[in-house]
Amino acid sequence: MTCILYLSLGGFYVPSGTGRAVAVVHQGLVIEASAEAANLGVKVGQSASEAKVILRGGGKVEALNPADYRDASASWLDTVLLFSDRIEAMSPHEAFVDLSGHANPNDIATTLVSRLVSNGFTVRAGLAPSTWISRLIALGIEPAGVPIGIDLVPQVVDPQEVLSQIPVSLLTPVSPESRNRLEHLGYRWARDVVAASPTALAEQFGKEASTIRAVVTGLSLGKVNPNYPPGSVSESLSLGCVDDSVAFSEALRLVASRLASRLSATDECARDMLVVLTREDGRVWSSSRRLGKPVQSATGLFIVAQSLTQNAVHGFAPESVRVILRETQKQRSGQRVLVGRDVLADRVQACCVAVETVRAAFGDSAVVVAKDVRKPRRETVLRAWKDATGWV
């Protein structure tokens, strides 16, 4: 079952205790307000013009420059990366995280949110089968630092049950114009649209009628489009709580082989590796390394992953292993056709094919066999004289 976690950090742009009424706006909407601004009536989601009217003379409205928060964003998203590698960063302070691969996504979400709270953030979070529903339920709860172990992440299992209770103004996958028209036609709640005649909706909204029905019935499930970390490749494998080093080593070898195939397909190599082990209860163990030189082969990736996880399995019993290659880059071109050929005849044949390919592209004179190279007479005589006299 698809399970997507929405995360939004409070106190990201305006730390608590500033003593100022500040509203941060992005794309015309308020995305964060200090406690002082909130007390004056500024709310997240308000238009920038409304916030300016409320704070006139008594506060400040600041426009967000995402570039100023690139490092701060990467810092908390790296924490999220320990729990999932399918992350879609929407802005520096919010992201969607796909937890579908976990056996107990609610436990994972709770552990993740608790860790973010312990880092000083307030967190709005929600779990649902789609991106927009998880965001919808997350924005309906107040951020609070809840102790570890308490189920603080609301989860939607049946989208239709939740959607029947919300106004059409919150159906964000539907265009604003169509939402306004639905309200004017008397469809003020999602349940009203569900009960409406498909023919009547088609007459009013044309082709968009099918989209509207898919949204209100929970069939429109927005998916996560991973974009963090940029330039990364990852593979994971379920282990079943393994506590055996031999079995774990074989699992690492399989993951390394899969990663090598993906790198080879795109002619890329890795410069950084992160290995994450996850227990059934949501606890994670991680280790990373910056590689001294680019690695592409399955053997090289396996050796690095094995060195990172040495003695990590005993006593931890991971349920899954995940290897993430960050900062991938294009491999420098080189002749690798002859490498690994054990039979002389195979090497000769491969060499002939390679030579003919180069000659076909660049002409017969592009490749000259060593035995056919004619050195100048002076070099030949000098070599013979050195060999005869022993002069160096």
C-alpha positions as a Markdown table, in Angstrom:
| # | Residue | x | y | z |
|---|---|---|---|---|
| 1 | Met | 0.0 | 0.0 | 0.0 |
| 2 | Thr | 1.2 | 3.5 | -0.9 |
| 3 | Cys | 2.1 | 5.5 | 2.2 |
| 4 | Ile | 3.4 | 9.1 | 1.9 |
| 5 | Leu | 4.5 | 11.2 | 4.8 |
| 6 | Tyr | 4.3 | 15.0 | 4.6 |
| 7 | Leu | 6.6 | 17.1 | 6.7 |
| 8 | Ser | 6.6 | 20.8 | 7.4 |
| 9 | Leu | 9.1 | 22.3 | 9.9 |
| 10 | Gly | 8.0 | 25.3 | 12.1 |
| 11 | Gly | 10.6 | 27.7 | 13.3 |
| 12 | Phe | 12.7 | 27.1 | 10.2 |
| 13 | Tyr | 12.8 | 30.7 | 8.9 |
| 14 | Val | 11.9 | 32.5 | 12.1 |
| 15 | Pro | 13.4 | 30.9 | 15.2 |
| 16 | Ser | 11.4 | 31.2 | 18.4 |
| 17 | Gly | 12.3 | 33.9 | 20.9 |
| 18 | Thr | 13.0 | 36.6 | 18.3 |
| 19 | Gly | 10.5 | 38.9 | 19.9 |
| 20 | Arg | 9.5 | 40.3 | 16.5 |
| 21 | Ala | 6.3 | 40.0 | 14.5 |
| 22 | Val | 7.6 | 38.5 | 11.2 |
| 23 | Ala | 5.8 | 36.8 | 8.4 |
| 24 | Val | 7.8 | 34.9 | 5.7 |
| 25 | Val | 6.1 | 34.8 | 2.3 |
| 26 | His | 6.7 | 32.7 | -0.8 |
| 27 | Gln | 4.9 | 32.9 | -4.1 |
| 28 | Gly | 2.4 | 35.3 | -2.6 |
| 29 | Leu | 1.5 | 33.2 | 0.4 |
| 30 | Val | 2.6 | 33.2 | 4.1 |
| 31 | Ile | 4.6 | 30.1 | 4.8 |
| 32 | Glu | 5.7 | 30.9 | 8.3 |
| 33 | Ala | 4.8 | 33.4 | 11.0 |
| 34 | Ser | 6.5 | 34.2 | 14.3 |
| 35 | Ala | 4.5 | 33.7 | 17.5 |
| 36 | Glu | 4.2 | 37.5 | 17.7 |
| 37 | Ala | 2.8 | 37.7 | 14.2 |
| 38 | Ala | 0.4 | 34.8 | 14.9 |
| 39 | Asn | -0.9 | 36.6 | 17.9 |
| 40 | Leu | -1.8 | 39.6 | 15.7 |
| 41 | Gly | -3.8 | 37.3 | 13.4 |
| 42 | Val | -1.3 | 36.2 | 10.7 |
| 43 | Lys | -1.8 | 32.6 | 9.6 |
| 44 | Val | 0.1 | 30.2 | 7.4 |
| 45 | Gly | -1.6 | 30.2 | 3.9 |
| 46 | Gln | -2.8 | 33.8 | 4.0 |
| 47 | Ser | -1.9 | 36.0 | 1.1 |
| 48 | Ala | 1.0 | 38.3 | 1.4 |
| 49 | Ser | -1.3 | 41.4 | 1.0 |
| 50 | Glu | -3.4 | 40.2 | 4.0 |
| 51 | Ala | -0.3 | 39.8 | 6.2 |
| 52 | Lys | 0.9 | 43.3 | 5.3 |
| 53 | Val | -2.4 | 44.8 | 6.3 |
| 54 | Ile | -2.4 | 43.0 | 9.6 |
| 55 | Leu | 1.3 | 43.8 | 10.4 |
| 56 | Arg | 1.4 | 47.4 | 9.1 |
| 57 | Gly | 3.5 | 49.4 | 11.5 |
| 58 | Gly | 3.8 | 46.5 | 13.9 |
| 59 | Gly | 5.8 | 43.9 | 12.1 |
| 60 | Lys | 7.6 | 42.9 | 8.9 |
| 61 | Val | 6.8 | 40.8 | 5.9 |
| 62 | Glu | 9.9 | 39.1 | 4.4 |
| 63 | Ala | 10.1 | 37.4 | 1.0 |
| 64 | Leu | 11.8 | 34.0 | 1.0 |
| 65 | Asn | 15.0 | 33.5 | -1.0 |
| 66 | Pro | 15.4 | 29.7 | -1.1 |
| 67 | Ala | 19.1 | 30.0 | -1.9 |
| 68 | Asp | 19.7 | 31.4 | 1.6 |
| 69 | Tyr | 18.5 | 28.2 | 3.2 |
| 70 | Arg | 20.1 | 25.6 | 0.9 |
| 71 | Asp | 22.5 | 24.3 | 3.6 |
| 72 | Ala | 19.9 | 24.4 | 6.4 |
| 73 | Ser | 17.5 | 22.5 | 4.1 |
| 74 | Ala | 20.1 | 19.8 | 3.2 |
| 75 | Ser | 20.8 | 19.4 | 7.0 |
| 76 | Trp | 17.3 | 18.2 | 7.9 |
| 77 | Leu | 16.7 | 16.4 | 4.7 |
| 78 | Asp | 19.9 | 14.3 | 5.3 |
| 79 | Thr | 18.1 | 13.2 | 8.5 |
| 80 | Val | 15.1 | 12.2 | 6.5 |
| 81 | Leu | 17.4 | 10.3 | 4.1 |
| 82 | Leu | 18.2 | 7.8 | 6.9 |
| 83 | Phe | 14.6 | 6.7 | 6.7 |
| 84 | Ser | 13.8 | 6.9 | 3.0 |
| 85 | Asp | 15.5 | 7.8 | -0.2 |
| 86 | Arg | 12.3 | 8.8 | -2.0 |
| 87 | Ile | 12.2 | 12.4 | -1.0 |
| 88 | Glu | 10.5 | 15.3 | -2.8 |
| 89 | Ala | 11.6 | 18.6 | -1.4 |
| 90 | Met | 8.9 | 21.1 | -2.0 |
| 91 | Ser | 10.6 | 24.1 | -0.4 |
| 92 | Pro | 13.5 | 24.5 | 2.1 |
| 93 | His | 11.1 | 23.6 | 5.1 |
| 94 | Glu | 8.7 | 21.0 | 3.6 |
| 95 | Ala | 8.9 | 17.7 | 1.8 |
| 96 | Phe | 7.0 | 14.6 | 0.9 |
| 97 | Val | 8.6 | 11.2 | 1.9 |
| 98 | Asp | 7.5 | 7.9 | 0.4 |
| 99 | Leu | 7.5 | 5.3 | 3.2 |
| 100 | Ser | 5.7 | 2.6 | 1.1 |
| 101 | Gly | 8.7 | 0.2 | 1.3 |
| 102 | His | 8.5 | 0.0 | 5.1 |
| 103 | Ala | 6.6 | -2.8 | 6.9 |
| 104 | Asn | 5.4 | -0.3 | 9.7 |
| 105 | Pro | 5.4 | 3.2 | 8.1 |
| 106 | Asn | 3.7 | 4.7 | 11.1 |
| 107 | Asp | 6.5 | 3.6 | 13.4 |
| 108 | Ile | 9.1 | 4.9 | 11.0 |
| 109 | Ala | 7.2 | 8.2 | 10.7 |
| 110 | Thr | 7.0 | 8.6 | 14.5 |
| 111 | Thr | 10.7 | 7.9 | 14.9 |
| 112 | Leu | 11.6 | 10.4 | 12.2 |
| 113 | Val | 9.3 | 13.1 | 13.5 |
| 114 | Ser | 10.6 | 12.6 | 17.0 |
| 115 | Arg | 14.2 | 13.0 | 15.8 |
| 116 | Leu | 13.3 | 16.3 | 14.0 |
| 117 | Val | 11.5 | 17.5 | 17.2 |
| 118 | Ser | 14.6 | 16.7 | 19.3 |
| 119 | Asn | 16.7 | 18.9 | 16.9 |
| 120 | Gly | 14.6 | 21.9 | 17.9 |
| 121 | Phe | 11.9 | 22.0 | 15.2 |
| 122 | Thr | 8.2 | 22.0 | 15.5 |
| 123 | Val | 6.7 | 19.6 | 13.0 |
| 124 | Arg | 3.5 | 19.2 | 11.1 |
| 125 | Ala | 3.2 | 15.7 | 9.7 |
| 126 | Gly | 0.6 | 13.5 | 8.1 |
| 127 | Leu | 0.5 | 10.0 | 6.5 |
| 128 | Ala | -1.8 | 9.2 | 3.6 |
| 129 | Pro | -1.9 | 7.2 | 0.4 |
| 130 | Ser | -1.3 | 10.5 | -1.6 |
| 131 | Thr | 0.7 | 13.6 | -1.3 |
| 132 | Trp | -2.0 | 16.2 | -1.2 |
| 133 | Ile | -4.1 | 14.3 | 1.4 |
| 134 | Ser | -1.1 | 13.8 | 3.7 |
| 135 | Arg | -0.5 | 17.6 | 3.4 |
| 136 | Leu | -4.1 | 18.3 | 4.0 |
| 137 | Ile | -4.3 | 16.4 | 7.3 |
| 138 | Ala | -0.9 | 17.6 | 8.5 |
| 139 | Leu | -1.9 | 21.3 | 8.2 |
| 140 | Gly | -4.9 | 20.6 | 10.3 |
| 141 | Ile | -2.9 | 19.8 | 13.5 |
| 142 | Glu | -0.9 | 22.0 | 15.7 |
| 143 | Pro | 2.8 | 21.5 | 15.8 |
| 144 | Ala | 4.0 | 20.2 | 19.2 |
| 145 | Gly | 7.1 | 18.5 | 20.6 |
| 146 | Val | 5.7 | 15.2 | 21.6 |
| 147 | Pro | 7.9 | 12.7 | 23.5 |
| 148 | Ile | 9.3 | 9.7 | 21.6 |
| 149 | Gly | 7.0 | 6.7 | 21.7 |
| 150 | Ile | 3.7 | 8.6 | 21.4 |
| 151 | Asp | 1.8 | 8.1 | 18.1 |
| 152 | Leu | 1.9 | 11.8 | 16.9 |
| 153 | Val | 1.5 | 11.3 | 13.2 |
| 154 | Pro | -2.1 | 11.1 | 12.0 |
| 155 | Gln | -2.6 | 8.5 | 9.3 |
| 156 | Val | -5.3 | 8.2 | 6.7 |
| 157 | Val | -6.1 | 4.6 | 5.6 |
| 158 | Asp | -9.4 | 5.3 | 3.8 |
| 159 | Pro | -9.2 | 8.5 | 1.8 |
| 160 | Gln | -13.0 | 8.6 | 1.1 |
| 161 | Glu | -13.8 | 8.8 | 4.8 |
| 162 | Val | -11.6 | 11.9 | 5.2 |
| 163 | Leu | -12.6 | 13.5 | 1.9 |
| 164 | Ser | -16.3 | 13.3 | 2.7 |
| 165 | Gln | -15.8 | 15.7 | 5.6 |
| 166 | Ile | -13.8 | 18.5 | 3.9 |
| 167 | Pro | -15.0 | 21.5 | 1.9 |
| 168 | Val | -14.4 | 21.7 | -1.9 |
| 169 | Ser | -12.1 | 24.7 | -1.3 |
| 170 | Leu | -9.5 | 22.3 | 0.0 |
| 171 | Leu | -9.5 | 20.0 | -3.0 |
| 172 | Thr | -6.1 | 21.3 | -4.2 |
| 173 | Pro | -5.7 | 18.9 | -7.2 |
| 174 | Val | -8.7 | 20.7 | -8.7 |
| 175 | Ser | -8.1 | 24.1 | -10.3 |
| 176 | Pro | -9.1 | 27.2 | -8.2 |
| 177 | Glu | -11.6 | 28.2 | -10.9 |
| 178 | Ser | -13.4 | 24.8 | -10.8 |
| 179 | Arg | -13.4 | 24.9 | -7.0 |
| 180 | Asn | -15.1 | 28.3 | -7.0 |
| 181 | Arg | -17.6 | 27.1 | -9.6 |
| 182 | Leu | -18.4 | 24.0 | -7.5 |
| 183 | Glu | -19.2 | 26.3 | -4.5 |
| 184 | His | -21.4 | 28.6 | -6.7 |
| 185 | Leu | -23.3 | 25.5 | -8.0 |
| 186 | Gly | -24.0 | 24.4 | -4.4 |
| 187 | Tyr | -21.4 | 21.7 | -4.0 |
| 188 | Arg | -19.8 | 23.0 | -0.9 |
| 189 | Trp | -18.5 | 19.7 | 0.5 |
| 190 | Ala | -16.7 | 16.9 | -1.2 |
| 191 | Arg | -19.6 | 14.5 | -0.3 |
| 192 | Asp | -21.9 | 16.7 | -2.3 |
| 193 | Val | -19.8 | 16.2 | -5.4 |
| 194 | Val | -19.7 | 12.4 | -4.8 |
| 195 | Ala | -23.5 | 12.4 | -4.7 |
| 196 | Ala | -23.8 | 14.5 | -7.8 |
| 197 | Ser | -24.8 | 13.1 | -11.2 |
| 198 | Pro | -21.8 | 12.4 | -13.4 |
| 199 | Thr | -23.8 | 13.7 | -16.3 |
| 200 | Ala | -24.4 | 17.0 | -14.5 |
| 201 | Leu | -20.7 | 17.4 | -13.7 |
| 202 | Ala | -19.7 | 16.6 | -17.3 |
| 203 | Glu | -22.1 | 19.3 | -18.5 |
| 204 | Gln | -20.6 | 21.9 | -16.2 |
| 205 | Phe | -16.9 | 21.0 | -16.3 |
| 206 | Gly | -16.4 | 19.0 | -19.5 |
| 207 | Lys | -13.2 | 16.9 | -19.5 |
| 208 | Glu | -12.3 | 18.1 | -16.0 |
| 209 | Ala | -15.3 | 16.4 | -14.5 |
| 210 | Ser | -13.5 | 13.0 | -14.5 |
| 211 | Thr | -10.6 | 14.6 | -12.6 |
| 212 | Ile | -12.9 | 16.1 | -10.0 |
| 213 | Arg | -14.7 | 12.8 | -9.4 |
| 214 | Ala | -11.3 | 11.0 | -9.1 |
| 215 | Val | -10.2 | 13.6 | -6.5 |
| 216 | Val | -13.4 | 13.4 | -4.3 |
| 217 | Thr | -13.5 | 9.6 | -4.4 |
| 218 | Gly | -9.9 | 9.3 | -3.4 |
| 219 | Leu | -8.7 | 7.8 | -6.7 |
| 220 | Ser | -6.5 | 10.7 | -7.5 |
| 221 | Leu | -3.4 | 9.7 | -5.6 |
| 222 | Gly | -0.5 | 12.1 | -6.0 |
| 223 | Lys | 2.9 | 10.4 | -6.0 |
| 224 | Val | 6.3 | 11.4 | -4.8 |
| 225 | Asn | 8.7 | 12.6 | -7.5 |
| 226 | Pro | 12.1 | 12.2 | -5.8 |
| 227 | Asn | 14.5 | 15.1 | -6.2 |
| 228 | Tyr | 16.7 | 14.8 | -3.1 |
| 229 | Pro | 19.5 | 14.3 | -2.9 |
| 230 | Pro | 20.3 | 15.4 | -6.5 |
| 231 | Gly | 22.5 | 13.1 | -8.6 |
| 232 | Ser | 21.9 | 10.0 | -6.4 |
| 233 | Val | 21.3 | 6.3 | -7.0 |
| 234 | Ser | 20.0 | 3.9 | -4.4 |
| 235 | Glu | 19.0 | 0.3 | -3.9 |
| 236 | Ser | 17.5 | -1.4 | -0.9 |
| 237 | Leu | 16.8 | -5.0 | 0.2 |
| 238 | Ser | 14.6 | -6.5 | 2.8 |
| 239 | Leu | 16.6 | -8.9 | 5.1 |
| 240 | Gly | 14.0 | -10.3 | 7.6 |
| 241 | Cys | 15.9 | -9.3 | 10.7 |
| 242 | Val | 19.1 | -11.0 | 9.8 |
| 243 | Asp | 21.8 | -11.5 | 12.5 |
| 244 | Asp | 24.2 | -13.5 | 10.4 |
| 245 | Ser | 27.3 | -11.9 | 8.9 |
| 246 | Val | 27.5 | -14.3 | 5.9 |
| 247 | Ala | 23.9 | -13.8 | 4.9 |
| 248 | Phe | 24.3 | -10.0 | 5.4 |
| 249 | Ser | 27.5 | -10.1 | 3.2 |
| 250 | Glu | 25.6 | -11.8 | 0.4 |
| 251 | Ala | 22.8 | -9.2 | 0.7 |
| 252 | Leu | 25.4 | -6.4 | 0.4 |
| 253 | Arg | 26.9 | -8.1 | -2.7 |
| 254 | Leu | 23.5 | -8.3 | -4.4 |
| 255 | Val | 22.8 | -4.6 | -3.6 |
| 256 | Ala | 26.2 | -3.6 | -4.9 |
| 257 | Ser | 25.6 | -5.6 | -8.1 |
| 258 | Arg | 22.3 | -3.8 | -8.7 |
| 259 | Leu | 23.9 | -0.4 | -8.2 |
| 260 | Ala | 26.8 | -1.3 | -10.5 |
| 261 | Ser | 24.3 | -2.2 | -13.3 |
| 262 | Arg | 22.5 | 1.1 | -12.9 |
| 263 | Leu | 25.7 | 3.1 | -12.9 |
| 264 | Ser | 26.9 | 1.2 | -16.0 |
| 265 | Ala | 23.7 | 1.8 | -17.8 |
| 266 | Thr | 24.2 | 5.6 | -17.4 |
| 267 | Asp | 28.0 | 5.4 | -17.7 |
| 268 | Glu | 28.4 | 7.0 | -14.2 |
| 269 | Cys | 30.5 | 6.4 | -11.1 |
| 270 | Ala | 30.0 | 7.2 | -7.4 |
| 271 | Arg | 32.0 | 9.6 | -5.2 |
| 272 | Asp | 30.1 | 9.2 | -1.9 |
| 273 | Met | 28.3 | 6.2 | -0.3 |
| 274 | Leu | 25.8 | 6.1 | 2.6 |
| 275 | Val | 24.7 | 2.7 | 4.1 |
| 276 | Val | 21.6 | 2.6 | 6.2 |
| 277 | Leu | 20.4 | -0.3 | 8.3 |
| 278 | Thr | 16.8 | -0.3 | 9.6 |
| 279 | Arg | 15.4 | -2.4 | 12.4 |
| 280 | Glu | 11.8 | -3.6 | 12.5 |
| 281 | Asp | 11.0 | -1.1 | 15.3 |
| 282 | Gly | 12.1 | 1.9 | 13.1 |
| 283 | Arg | 15.6 | 2.4 | 14.7 |
| 284 | Val | 18.3 | 3.1 | 12.1 |
| 285 | Trp | 22.0 | 2.8 | 11.9 |
| 286 | Ser | 24.0 | 4.6 | 9.3 |
| 287 | Ser | 27.6 | 5.1 | 8.1 |
| 288 | Ser | 28.9 | 7.1 | 5.1 |
| 289 | Arg | 32.2 | 7.7 | 3.4 |
| 290 | Arg | 33.6 | 10.0 | 0.8 |
| 291 | Leu | 35.4 | 7.8 | -1.8 |
| 292 | Gly | 39.0 | 8.5 | -2.6 |
| 293 | Lys | 38.4 | 7.8 | -6.2 |
| 294 | Pro | 35.3 | 7.2 | -8.3 |
| 295 | Val | 33.8 | 3.7 | -8.1 |
| 296 | Gln | 31.6 | 1.9 | -10.7 |
| 297 | Ser | 32.2 | -1.8 | -10.4 |
| 298 | Ala | 30.2 | -4.2 | -8.3 |
| 299 | Thr | 33.3 | -5.4 | -6.6 |
| 300 | Gly | 34.4 | -1.9 | -5.7 |
| 301 | Leu | 31.0 | -1.0 | -4.3 |
| 302 | Phe | 30.8 | -4.2 | -2.3 |
| 303 | Ile | 34.2 | -3.6 | -0.7 |
| 304 | Val | 33.3 | -0.1 | 0.3 |
| 305 | Ala | 29.8 | -1.1 | 1.7 |
| 306 | Gln | 31.4 | -4.0 | 3.6 |
| 307 | Ser | 34.0 | -1.8 | 5.2 |
| 308 | Leu | 31.3 | 0.6 | 6.3 |
| 309 | Thr | 29.1 | -2.0 | 7.9 |
| 310 | Gln | 31.9 | -4.1 | 9.5 |
| 311 | Asn | 30.6 | -5.6 | 12.8 |
| 312 | Ala | 27.4 | -3.6 | 12.5 |
| 313 | Val | 25.0 | -6.6 | 12.1 |
| 314 | His | 25.7 | -8.3 | 15.4 |
| 315 | Gly | 23.2 | -7.2 | 18.1 |
| 316 | Phe | 21.4 | -4.9 | 15.7 |
| 317 | Ala | 19.5 | -7.4 | 13.5 |
| 318 | Pro | 18.5 | -5.1 | 10.6 |
| 319 | Glu | 15.3 | -5.7 | 8.8 |
| 320 | Ser | 16.5 | -4.0 | 5.7 |
| 321 | Val | 19.7 | -2.5 | 4.2 |
| 322 | Arg | 19.8 | 0.5 | 1.9 |
| 323 | Val | 22.9 | 1.8 | 0.0 |
| 324 | Ile | 22.8 | 5.3 | -1.4 |
| 325 | Leu | 25.4 | 6.6 | -3.9 |
| 326 | Arg | 25.5 | 10.4 | -3.8 |
| 327 | Glu | 27.2 | 12.9 | -6.1 |
| 328 | Thr | 27.3 | 10.5 | -9.1 |
| 329 | Gln | 29.2 | 11.7 | -12.1 |
| 330 | Lys | 29.9 | 10.7 | -15.6 |
| 331 | Gln | 32.7 | 8.1 | -16.0 |
| 332 | Arg | 35.8 | 9.1 | -17.9 |
| 333 | Ser | 35.8 | 7.2 | -21.2 |
| 334 | Gly | 38.4 | 4.4 | -21.5 |
| 335 | Gln | 39.1 | 1.2 | -23.3 |
| 336 | Arg | 37.8 | -1.6 | -21.0 |
| 337 | Val | 37.1 | -4.3 | -23.6 |
| 338 | Leu | 40.2 | -6.4 | -23.0 |
| 339 | Val | 39.9 | -6.4 | -19.2 |
| 340 | Gly | 38.9 | -9.7 | -17.6 |
| 341 | Arg | 39.5 | -11.9 | -20.6 |
| 342 | Asp | 41.3 | -15.0 | -19.5 |
| 343 | Val | 41.6 | -16.9 | -22.9 |
| 344 | Leu | 44.3 | -15.6 | -25.3 |
| 345 | Ala | 42.1 | -16.2 | -28.3 |
| 346 | Asp | 39.3 | -14.1 | -26.8 |
| 347 | Arg | 41.8 | -11.2 | -26.1 |
| 348 | Val | 43.1 | -11.4 | -29.7 |
| 349 | Gln | 39.7 | -11.4 | -31.2 |
| 350 | Ala | 38.5 | -8.5 | -28.9 |
| 351 | Cys | 41.7 | -6.5 | -29.8 |
| 352 | Cys | 41.1 | -7.0 | -33.6 |
| 353 | Val | 37.5 | -5.9 | -33.2 |
| 354 | Ala | 38.5 | -2.8 | -31.3 |
| 355 | Val | 41.3 | -1.9 | -33.8 |
| 356 | Glu | 38.9 | -2.3 | -36.8 |
| 357 | Thr | 36.3 | -0.1 | -35.1 |
| 358 | Val | 38.8 | 2.7 | -34.6 |
| 359 | Arg | 40.1 | 2.4 | -38.1 |
| 360 | Ala | 36.6 | 2.5 | -39.5 |
| 361 | Ala | 36.0 | 5.8 | -37.7 |
| 362 | Phe | 39.3 | 7.5 | -38.1 |
| 363 | Gly | 41.1 | 5.9 | -41.0 |
| 364 | Asp | 43.6 | 3.1 | -41.5 |
| 365 | Ser | 46.5 | 5.2 | -40.2 |
| 366 | Ala | 44.8 | 5.8 | -36.8 |
| 367 | Val | 46.1 | 2.5 | -35.3 |
| 368 | Val | 49.5 | 1.0 | -36.1 |
| 369 | Val | 50.5 | -2.4 | -34.7 |
| 370 | Ala | 53.7 | -2.1 | -32.6 |
| 371 | Lys | 55.7 | -4.6 | -34.7 |
| 372 | Asp | 55.0 | -2.5 | -37.8 |
| 373 | Val | 56.3 | 0.8 | -36.3 |
| 374 | Arg | 59.4 | 1.9 | -38.2 |
| 375 | Lys | 61.8 | 3.9 | -36.1 |
| 376 | Pro | 64.3 | 6.4 | -37.6 |
| 377 | Arg | 67.6 | 4.8 | -38.6 |
| 378 | Arg | 69.5 | 6.9 | -36.1 |
| 379 | Glu | 67.4 | 5.5 | -33.1 |
| 380 | Thr | 67.9 | 1.9 | -34.4 |
| 381 | Val | 71.7 | 2.3 | -34.7 |
| 382 | Leu | 72.0 | 4.0 | -31.3 |
| 383 | Arg | 70.0 | 1.2 | -29.6 |
| 384 | Ala | 72.2 | -1.4 | -31.2 |
| 385 | Trp | 75.4 | 0.4 | -30.1 |
| 386 | Lys | 74.0 | 0.7 | -26.5 |
| 387 | Asp | 73.2 | -3.0 | -26.4 |
| 388 | Ala | 76.7 | -3.9 | -27.7 |
| 389 | Thr | 78.7 | -1.7 | -25.4 |
| 390 | Gly | 76.4 | -1.8 | -22.3 |
| 391 | Trp | 76.4 | 2.0 | -22.2 |
| 392 | Val | 73.5 | 3.5 | -20.4 |
